[in-house]
């Protein structure tokens, strides 16, 4: 099985799961990506997943909204979300 998705789709899914688990953007430090404007529909979701370290920016500092996400990266992000949730429960 392969997983093919884009960065913005994964960010939205992870942000929704984060909120369902009770993690809010208020608890995560704000991180910026120069290619994601505050007017972007996914801005808050991207800020949340970057703040919790669920996803990362590229070496250039950009998020690359339409970039490709491999299955390995998606699974790693989900694992990071689980770890973040477990830490918040302590």
C-alpha positions as CSV (number, residue, x, y, z in Angstrom):
1,X,0.0,0.0,0.0
2,X,1.3,3.5,-0.8
3,X,0.2,6.8,0.6
4,X,0.3,9.7,-1.7
5,X,-0.8,13.1,-0.3
6,X,0.3,16.7,-0.1
7,X,1.6,18.6,2.8
8,X,-1.5,20.7,3.2
9,X,-3.8,17.7,3.2
10,X,-1.7,15.9,5.9
11,X,-1.5,19.1,7.9
12,X,-5.2,19.5,7.9
13,X,-5.8,15.8,9.0
14,X,-3.2,16.0,11.7
15,X,-4.6,19.3,13.0
16,X,-8.1,17.9,13.2
17,X,-6.9,14.8,15.0
18,X,-4.9,17.1,17.4
19,X,-7.9,19.1,18.2
20,X,-10.0,15.9,18.8
21,X,-7.4,14.8,21.2
22,X,-7.6,18.0,23.1
23,X,-4.4,19.6,21.8
24,X,-4.8,23.2,20.9
25,X,-2.7,25.7,19.0
26,X,-2.5,27.8,22.1
27,X,-0.2,25.2,23.7
28,X,2.1,25.0,20.7
29,X,4.8,27.6,20.1
30,X,4.1,29.5,16.9
31,X,6.3,28.7,13.9
32,X,6.2,30.5,10.6
33,X,6.7,29.4,7.1
34,X,7.3,32.2,4.6
35,X,5.3,30.4,1.9
36,X,2.1,30.2,4.0
37,X,0.4,33.6,4.4
38,X,-1.9,34.2,7.4
39,X,-4.7,34.5,4.8
40,X,-4.1,30.9,3.6
41,X,-7.1,28.7,4.4
42,X,-4.8,26.1,6.1
43,X,-2.6,28.6,8.0
44,X,-3.9,27.7,11.5
45,X,-3.7,24.0,10.8
46,X,-0.1,24.4,9.5
47,X,0.9,26.5,12.5
48,X,-0.5,23.9,14.8
49,X,1.3,20.9,13.2
50,X,4.6,22.9,12.9
51,X,4.3,24.1,16.5
52,X,3.9,20.6,17.9
53,X,6.7,19.2,15.6
54,X,4.3,16.9,13.8
55,X,5.6,18.2,10.5
56,X,8.7,20.2,9.5
57,X,9.6,22.9,7.2
58,X,12.2,22.3,4.5
59,X,15.8,23.4,4.9
60,X,14.8,26.7,3.1
61,X,12.3,27.4,5.8
62,X,9.3,26.9,3.5
63,X,6.5,24.5,4.2
64,X,5.8,23.7,0.5
65,X,2.0,23.5,0.8
66,X,1.6,21.5,-2.4
67,X,4.6,19.3,-1.8
68,X,4.5,15.5,-1.8
69,X,4.4,13.5,1.4
70,X,5.7,10.0,1.4
71,X,4.0,7.2,3.3
72,X,7.0,7.1,5.7
73,X,6.6,10.8,6.4
74,X,2.9,10.4,7.1
75,X,3.4,7.5,9.5
76,X,6.2,9.4,11.3
77,X,3.9,12.4,11.7
78,X,1.1,10.2,13.1
79,X,3.6,8.7,15.5
80,X,4.7,12.2,16.6
81,X,1.1,13.1,17.2
82,X,0.6,10.0,19.4
83,X,3.8,10.9,21.3
84,X,2.7,14.5,21.8
85,X,-0.7,13.4,23.1
86,X,0.9,10.9,25.5
87,X,3.2,13.7,26.8
88,X,0.2,16.0,27.3
89,X,-1.5,13.3,29.4
90,X,1.3,13.3,32.0
